[in-house]
Amino acid sequence: MVPQRQYRYGGAVRLADGTDFLKLLEAIALGSVYYDPGIKLENESSRNPKIKRRSQFRIKSHALATLYTRMERLDIPAR
């Protein structure tokens, strides 16, 4: 029998406000935001391998404040 997945979420929520393109450029310059090329090769052993691109920018959660002028944390009580 395969164990059933269970999820649990915490009560901490972060609300952020006030960003612009210059903040993104600053975060890239600091190394907080980085490019992840995300290339996936499918059917590599066949005659027609297919490349899927899912490139995106990433940031670690502790560095999110570099993208915003204001960020606050709220603790939401569980029901």
N, C-alpha and C positions, 0 to 999 in steps of 0.2 A: 504494500500500500504506500502510495506517494504521500508524504506529509503536505498538508494544505498550507499555503502561504498565509501569513498573518502580518498585518501592518498596524503600526501605532504611530500617531502623530503627536508632537508636542504642542504646547500652548503658546510658544513664542512666535510672534509675527513681526516682521520688519516692514515698515512703511517708509518709502523714499520719495523725494520730490526735488525738482529743480536740476535738470541735467541739460547738457548741450553737446554739440559735436566737439568743442574744444576740450571738454572734460574727458571724452572718449580718447582723443589724441594724447592727452596728458597721461591717461591710464596706460595706453599702449607704450608711451615713452618710459614710464616707470616699470613696465613689465608686468603690471597687474592684469592687463588684458592681453591675450595672446591668440595667435591664429592657429587653428587646428585643421590641417588639410583634410582629414577624414576620408581617405581614399580606400575603397573596398574593391577587391578583385573577385569576381564571381566566375565560376566555371573555368578556372585557370588551366585545367588539364584538357579542355576541349579545344577544337579548332578556332572557335570564336569566343575567346574570353571577353568578359564585359567589365568595364571599369565604371563604378558608381562613385560619383563625387558628392560628398555631403559636408563641404567645407563650412566652417563657422568660427566665430570668435568666442572665446571662453574667458571666464573670470572665476577665481575662487571666492567662495561666499564671504570670507573674512575681508576681502578687498572691495566689496561692493560699494562701500562708502566713498571710494575715490571717484565714482561716477555721478554722485549726487551732492547737492549743496546742503540737503537736510535729510537725515535718516533717524528714525526713532524705532525703538523696540517696544512692543506691547505684549504683555502676558495675558492671554485669553484664558479665563478659568474654564475647566472642563465641566460639562453638564452631566 
